[in-house]
Amino acid sequence: MVARHFAKRKSLYPFMTKPATVFDFGLSPSEEERAAELHKTVRVYDGLMECTWYPGIVENILAGGPQVGGSLSLGNAGLERFLGEKEHMDAVPEKFWTYETLVRDLAYIRAACHESAGKVHFCTSAAELDAAYSAGAVALSADVQNSNFIGPDFDRLETVYWLGLRRIQMTYNDANPAGFGCMEDVNGGLTKWGERLVGAMNELGMIVDTGHCKPQTVIDAAKASRRPMTCSHAGLVSICPGNPRTQTQEAIRAVAETGGVFGLVAAPSAVNNTDWCTVGDLVNNIHAAVQLIGEDHVGFGSDFVMAASMEEILRAPEWDAERADSVNTSGLVWPFSDGHAGFENNAGYRNLTRGLVAKGYSDESIRKIMGGNFLRVFKDVVG
């Protein structure tokens, strides 16, 4: 089904399968050798590896290392709708984050994994992730970046769990019944409904995520959760003040205190507050987070959106005219990583390992940051 869907479109995506730039970290020959050998054994887990599913994605991910995996974001407008083609804009629905879209995406990605001939494993447990890494396949788990799909029917939570969803972000950009999103003017917190949702997710074995939440919602979710939680893909307000896609030191510490992980996003605007950055800048952000909360609680979430045009993304109801204008003029909440030298796509994972070597991290520390910390939370919460 998935292969047939894209059969006539592969020629439209040549830019997506180009290798990532080999970034110059100034490593010595011996350091380059160490980084190359280490990366062969590192288990990469990208806290948010993609929001679309395009021809060439598997090849890009596998080019990132022999043991690669991460969380694929589902349920926004539908994987089959984000095609990166302006003529298909009318196919993007006005309503995003619906239950029907999420269920359809879960079926879609299972079909894609089946058609991959063993190259991609859809994983719903720590044991399945381990088996995928051991087999040299892409170790893929699934998340959704908004809890809106639940609506008035809490039974939907258990349904999507049994369909394979293992992580839910409390809010996207706007406030919802669970709490306040990062684009709200008010730094509001988790609601009573949100507290109930956190408890239900704890009970089921689903990871509570706060990647797009306001800092107070992150802090409240950490207080409510009895299990480790994540902020899968965000920046540091200390480095990018005023950017809504960043988190405060208090919120980041709250995530760590649950035993959880804070993932640094790769979108340039949240890396250095411009629309262009380098993988070296991202490594500097990772290092700053380690200095704040320690190497046991830091990871990364690339947040790639390769197969969606800006026009398609701006069709979402949460992008009003003022917000859309801010994206097009200032790059303030730029959702792509087109302008990220050395981390242009998932093939850039090798550069992160090289950058952490250049920064002086030990092999064990690099294993944690590159994926070990996220995998530990997955095992602790999901099992």
Phi, psi and omega in degrees: 000309182292317180298318179294324182300321184260002188305324184265004186245358186301324182293344181277355187239034184296328182293337185284338185255013174287144179294151177292149177298137174280104186284140181273103176267001182073027181288146174284164178305321180291325177290322176298320179295317179299314181298319181295317180292320179296317184296337177296333184250353178287134173264104181283130170228108180275120185300337171205091192280333180194158174242002179224176180221098190244161175298127182101351182298319181295318179296320178297314181297314180294333176290344180281352178153164181285342178229094187231148178190182179163188183257128178263129183274126184241171164081012177280282176241000181110126183302326183283353183262332180276094187248354180071021182237121185301327183292349179257013181303325182294343180281347181278121184288157177289331181263122176255166172062040179268158177300317182297319179295317181297314179298318178297320179294322177298319176293320181299314185286328174297320178295319179298318178295319179298320182282352182282357180056044176088357181285334180231130176249128174276117191247132180239007178210163178296324179295321179291323174299314180301317180295321180295314177301315182297329180276354182075020178263164173290123181267099191251128169241171188235143176224170171227142187264024178197141178266007182302331185300337183292321179056220182274357189249095182293343177296338179298329181300312180292326178298311182289334174299312181290341174277352173118359179288135184234000178209140177229130173276132185302312181223161166261225186287323183264166171292149176217185182301340183273327184171202187253130178276167189294340183268359177287150179285331182265134178276067181278168185249195179290141177272174174298321176298320178296321177298319178298319180296316178301315179298318180294321179292319175304317183293320181285329188096043176246144183279128175279123181240151184224034187302326182246016186275156169294150181308319181293326176294322176299312182297315180295321179296322178296322178292325184280333187278135176267359182231163177303143180232176182227156161238094199289330186202096180208169178255188182250122179297334179293334179261324181237068181299139178088350179275125183293344181268029179236163180237151179282163178299322179298316180293319180295318177296323180298319177299313181298324183292343174279353189090011187270196187226137172256122182256128179280127181281153183262353180299126187308321184301327180264002175264314180217017176066023173230184178260018177210136178208181176236164177295336174296322176296319179296318178299321177298321177295317177301315180298318179298321178293320177299319178299330183277314189235357177095156186290346180280354188231018183238139173214206176214152175224104190299320181064041177291143177225070191285324189254032177230132176281159176301321180299321180293316181297320183286359173281345179298141184298341181280353177259090176282177186301320182293317179292319179300320179295322180295326178293313186287337184255322186247343183072017188302317180238041181307121186271357182258170171241029179303324184263039182243097182292123180094350178218052184288334179201188185296344177293348184280003181303325180301324180294327178296316177299316179299319180294323178289328172297314180299330181279353176094014181283150177285164178303316182295320179296320180295320177301320180295310185292322183286348179169336184301323181292315177297320180294325176296316178296319179301315180294317183294322187266310185278317180090000000 
